[in-house]
Each structure stands twice: as C-alpha cells, then as structure tokens.
Amino acid sequence: MYIIILLFVILLIVNVYYRLKVIRTLKILRQKNIQFDADMVYNEKKLQSLLADSPADSKQSISDFAKYIRYSMVMAILLILLITLFGGVLMYFRKNG
C-alpha cells in the first residue's frame, strides 16, 4: 500500500513537471504565432509538415511541445491507473480487515 502511495506521489510530481514544460513551450509558440492542433501530437505526418513549414528557430519548440504533451498524457493515464489500484487495495483491506 505504501508503494502505491509512493508511486502516486512520484507520478504526480512528474506529471506536474511535464505540464509546466508544456505551458512554457506553449508560451514560446504563441509568441512566434505558431498554431498547433491537437492532431499534430499523434499524427506524425502533420507534425513533420508543420516542422517543414516553420522557421528554423521554432522547430525545436514545436517538437518539444509535442513530446511534452505525449509525456503528460502518459503520466495522467498512469495516475488514473494507480488511483484505481489504490482504491482496489483499500476496498480489499476494508472487506478482509
């Protein structure tokens, strides 16, 4: 049970870290007037076409933004799974004392 709590706290901290990275990178993209669609996070062809059409100084920001969004979503999914596991463990100990 303590392992689940520790994993939850660690994943929560990592998730907050990547969300802050996403916000910082988004500010950079907005300053450069680059429009980023949600499809570009998962559609590699659209992301590559945006990278090809964008200025050289913003290519790194665009690829970082897509990467950070993916990491943040993976961490959120893992957090949901850990919360579910934690709830299952609590229900098990509640019934079996």
N, C-alpha and C positions, 0 to 999 in steps of 0.2 A: 504494500500500500504506500509506503514511504517512497519507494522507487517511482511509482506512478505520479505522486505529487511532485517529486524532484524533476521528472521528465516534463511534466506540465509546466513548471516554472521556467525551466530551461527553454522549452519551445516557445513559451510566451515572450521571453526576453528576446529570442532570436527573431520572432515574428515582428515585434515592435521595432527592432533594429532595421529589418528589411523594409518595413513600412516607412520609417524615417528616410531611408535611402530613396524610396520611391518618391516621396514628397520633394526631396531636394532635387532629384533628377527631373521631376516634372516641372519645377520652377525654372530650371535651366532651359528645358524645351519650350516652355511658354515665353521666356524672354527672347528666344530665337524664332518665335512664331511657327513652330513645327506642330502640325496636327497629328495626333497619334490615336488611331482607332483601336478598339478592343480586339478586333480581328487580327491585328498585327502581332499580338502577343503569341498566338497559337498558329497562325498561318505564316510559315517561313517565307513563302514566295512574296507575300505582301510586305513583310518586313525587309526582305532583300531589295524589293523595288523602291521602298522608301529610303533605304540606305543609299541606293544608287542615285536617287534624285536629290538627296540632301547635300548641303555643303560639307566639306571635309572636316571642319571643326566640330560639327554636331553629330557625326556618325557614332562616336564613342558614347555620347549621352543617350542616343536612341537605343543602341544595343544594350547598354547598362539598364535602361528603363525597362525594356522587355524582360531582361534577365531577372531584375529585382521583383517585377510583378509575378513572374513564374515562381520564384522562391517564396514570396509572400503567400501565394495561394497554396503551395505545398505545405507550408508551415500551418496555415489555417486549417487545412484538411487534417493534418496530423493532430492539431489541438482538438478538433472535434472528435476524432477517434479516441484520443486519450481521455477526454471528458466522458465519453460513452463507456470506456473501460473502467474509469474511476467510479462511475455510477453503478456499473455491474458489480464491481468488487464490494462497494458499500451495501448493495442490496443482498449480496451473498452473505456477508458477515452479519447483516441485520437479521436474516432468517435463520442462520446457523449459529449465531451467537459467538 
